[in-house]
Amino acid sequence: MTGAFAKTAFVYLVQQEPLNFGDGEKEISDYWQKYYEELGVPVPLGQPGTNPWVQENLMIHT
């Protein structure tokens, strides 16, 4: 496998999107607010990241 192919395949599999922690009512749901408070770090709202559930479903349905 060439380096260019591996990089292209990797980018496709882990495409980053702005992180979203809302629940339809709040920008950050109570669950995620508590989770990150317990970790002692701010909620990474809008930061680039991946959502394994979305990635899995994109791969299944494409």
Order of alpha helices (4+ residues) and beta strands (2+ residues): alpha-beta-alpha-beta-alpha
